[in-house]
Amino acid sequence: MSRQERMVIVGGGQCGARAAHALRANGWDGAITLIGGERTLPYERPPLSKAVLTGERSTAQGTLYGDAFYEEQRIDTQFGRRVVALDRQRKTVCVEGGHVIAYSKLLLATGAAPRSLAVPGCTLPGVYTLRTDVEAENIARQLLPRRRIAIIGAGFIGLEVAASAVRMGCEVVVLEAAPRALMRAVPALVAERIVDLHRSMGVDVRFGVKVLRFVGNDVVSGIELAESEVVGCDAVVIGVGVTPCTQLAQRAELDVADGIVVDSGLRTSDASIFAAGDACSFVHPLFDKRIRLECWKNAEDQARIAALNMLGHEETCRNVPWFWSDHYDMTVQVAGLPSLGSSTVVRETGAKSCVVFALSTDGVLVGASGVGPIGDIAKDIRMSQDLIARRMQVSPVALMDRSVRLRSLMAADAL
Ligand SMILES: Cc1cc2nc3c(=O)[nH]c(=O)nc-3n(C[C@H](O)[C@H](O)[C@H](O)COP(=O)(O)OP(=O)(O)OC[C@H]3O[C@@H](n4cnc5c(N)ncnc54)[C@H](O)[C@@H]3O)c2cc1C
């Protein structure tokens, strides 16, 4: 049976849309089909917890490409439809409704879905998670002056929502089960500075809190905690992390372990199938470690690499991980993998800002986390990316000293 050569991408998020573009931009002249479960054109999610909640941006402003782009680029799109099955023998995907599409190469860019909190009352109206434009619009409608907004989870999404809610004049409480904020993402000092900032803005941030249930009749009105205290609220936003969307891969018996397992070229255990973005876990050659990233830059980078490798190139995911998060007039930026460090060094970069460097046992820089006004940290984080990429052994004394330009450390030895 002759069949048209077709690249199929499942997942109409940032990574999927960018990969479709990259396929065309890198010379693929055959068919491309992009299938996404959300109705809206693919968009960027970072503004959803920031400017969209404060009304400074509409969700539509985050759209990556307009309708005309997909037409001009000859990308068939099926938005608002989920792929429900993958047949690896026949090399087809089945879209809900029964439409079957054959692929030559397939990219799974299915992203991640927010975790809920499996306690009684979690489905009450007024309890939200935040991943999509629709959810952001629903939460934005709740952020009215003096309304009490309870946020479960002091991770980046929860704390960004807290900052937006404060800006909108809400009373905000953040309830976190762990002993501190941003547990997995940044060193304690960076987390402390962010929490101090939130508290100075009036947010009631509590740690070591166990949520027993959400209470309310027609709509949520409170949260019962383990100590039988009830925290009153008008709306709840749950920000307790995400789970990679691996169901399709799992059912098709591809390897899955905290994400769809791929090699550093984003190939799954099936040579015709690739995975990229929040959905996949890959071996990062720089750290020789399997990781899964949940950030904007990774979605951009992996979209391009997946597209190139689908076209037969041999690219690897070597870029140093980088992400940012905004809180009031401060930003957090992280380069590398701070959690791999065995010691830290602090550089105070301004009155309210610092960069915490993470060093491995052999003195190699593996991570840098900055907090402060963007102008006080961005340059050091940028230079840290280069030092991390080169596996530089760096002097802790030099790192600590803000008068030493990080660029000057580039001359040191690389491991
Ligand atoms: C509120 C919010 C704020 C953020 N802020 C920042 C930030 O400040 N900095 C930063 O670096 N990163 C941030 N991120 C993270 C960043 O947006 C993500 O890492 C990025 O969106 C990942 O892109 P992706 O395409 O892999 O996944 P997604 O964006 O999740 O896209 C996956 C798409 O696949 C679809 N899909 C899943 N399964 C199927 C199926 N079976 N059939 C069809 N379609 C399917 C989903 O519906 C979804 O549309 C933020 C994320 C959120 C939610």
PDBQT file of the ligand as one rigid body, heavy atoms in Angstrom, charges set to zero:
ROOT
HETATM    1  C1  LIG A 501       0.615  28.683  34.369  1.00  0.00    +0.000 C 
HETATM    2  C2  LIG A 501       1.972  28.312  33.860  1.00  0.00    +0.000 A 
HETATM    3  C3  LIG A 501       3.019  29.216  33.971  1.00  0.00    +0.000 A 
HETATM    4  C4  LIG A 501       4.293  28.874  33.517  1.00  0.00    +0.000 A 
HETATM    5  N1  LIG A 501       5.294  29.767  33.667  1.00  0.00    +0.000 NA
HETATM    6  C5  LIG A 501       6.540  29.439  33.254  1.00  0.00    +0.000 A 
HETATM    7  C6  LIG A 501       7.619  30.354  33.437  1.00  0.00    +0.000 A 
HETATM    8  O1  LIG A 501       7.470  31.445  33.989  1.00  0.00    +0.000 OA
HETATM    9  N2  LIG A 501       8.853  29.983  33.003  1.00  0.00    +0.000 N 
HETATM   10  C7  LIG A 501       9.080  28.778  32.391  1.00  0.00    +0.000 A 
HETATM   11  O2  LIG A 501      10.214  28.499  32.002  1.00  0.00    +0.000 OA
HETATM   12  N3  LIG A 501       8.061  27.896  32.191  1.00  0.00    +0.000 NA
HETATM   13  C8  LIG A 501       6.811  28.188  32.615  1.00  0.00    +0.000 A 
HETATM   14  N4  LIG A 501       5.784  27.303  32.449  1.00  0.00    +0.000 N 
HETATM   15  C9  LIG A 501       6.066  25.978  31.840  1.00  0.00    +0.000 C 
HETATM   16  C10 LIG A 501       5.903  25.956  30.336  1.00  0.00    +0.000 C 
HETATM   17  O3  LIG A 501       4.762  26.643  29.932  1.00  0.00    +0.000 OA
HETATM   18  C11 LIG A 501       5.843  24.497  29.889  1.00  0.00    +0.000 C 
HETATM   19  O4  LIG A 501       7.068  23.891  30.196  1.00  0.00    +0.000 OA
HETATM   20  C12 LIG A 501       5.527  24.344  28.410  1.00  0.00    +0.000 C 
HETATM   21  O5  LIG A 501       4.228  24.782  28.154  1.00  0.00    +0.000 OA
HETATM   22  C13 LIG A 501       5.667  22.895  27.965  1.00  0.00    +0.000 C 
HETATM   23  O6  LIG A 501       5.252  22.767  26.641  1.00  0.00    +0.000 OA
HETATM   24  P1  LIG A 501       4.748  21.386  26.028  1.00  0.00    +0.000 P 
HETATM   25  O7  LIG A 501       4.325  21.687  24.638  1.00  0.00    +0.000 OA
HETATM   26  O8  LIG A 501       5.727  20.327  26.301  1.00  0.00    +0.000 OA
HETATM   27  O9  LIG A 501       3.471  20.979  26.897  1.00  0.00    +0.000 OA
HETATM   28  P2  LIG A 501       1.992  21.689  27.003  1.00  0.00    +0.000 P 
HETATM   29  O10 LIG A 501       2.223  23.142  26.920  1.00  0.00    +0.000 OA
HETATM   30  O11 LIG A 501       1.427  21.090  28.193  1.00  0.00    +0.000 OA
HETATM   31  O12 LIG A 501       1.270  21.196  25.705  1.00  0.00    +0.000 OA
HETATM   32  C14 LIG A 501       0.843  19.863  25.543  1.00  0.00    +0.000 C 
HETATM   33  C15 LIG A 501      -0.418  19.847  24.742  1.00  0.00    +0.000 C 
HETATM   34  O13 LIG A 501      -0.694  18.501  24.362  1.00  0.00    +0.000 OA
HETATM   35  C16 LIG A 501      -2.087  18.277  24.447  1.00  0.00    +0.000 C 
HETATM   36  N5  LIG A 501      -2.321  16.828  24.561  1.00  0.00    +0.000 N 
HETATM   37  C17 LIG A 501      -2.006  16.003  25.573  1.00  0.00    +0.000 A 
HETATM   38  N6  LIG A 501      -2.399  14.738  25.294  1.00  0.00    +0.000 NA
HETATM   39  C18 LIG A 501      -2.995  14.770  24.074  1.00  0.00    +0.000 A 
HETATM   40  C19 LIG A 501      -3.620  13.792  23.259  1.00  0.00    +0.000 A 
HETATM   41  N7  LIG A 501      -3.701  12.516  23.623  1.00  0.00    +0.000 N 
HETATM   42  N8  LIG A 501      -4.143  14.182  22.077  1.00  0.00    +0.000 NA
HETATM   43  C20 LIG A 501      -4.045  15.480  21.679  1.00  0.00    +0.000 A 
HETATM   44  N9  LIG A 501      -3.472  16.449  22.427  1.00  0.00    +0.000 NA
HETATM   45  C21 LIG A 501      -2.950  16.100  23.605  1.00  0.00    +0.000 A 
HETATM   46  C22 LIG A 501      -2.486  19.070  25.685  1.00  0.00    +0.000 C 
HETATM   47  O14 LIG A 501      -3.878  19.329  25.691  1.00  0.00    +0.000 OA
HETATM   48  C23 LIG A 501      -1.653  20.329  25.507  1.00  0.00    +0.000 C 
HETATM   49  O15 LIG A 501      -2.334  21.286  24.736  1.00  0.00    +0.000 OA
HETATM   50  C24 LIG A 501       4.498  27.613  32.907  1.00  0.00    +0.000 A 
HETATM   51  C25 LIG A 501       3.436  26.704  32.798  1.00  0.00    +0.000 A 
HETATM   52  C26 LIG A 501       2.196  27.043  33.278  1.00  0.00    +0.000 A 
HETATM   53  C27 LIG A 501       1.061  26.056  33.184  1.00  0.00    +0.000 C 
ENDROOT
TORSDOF 0
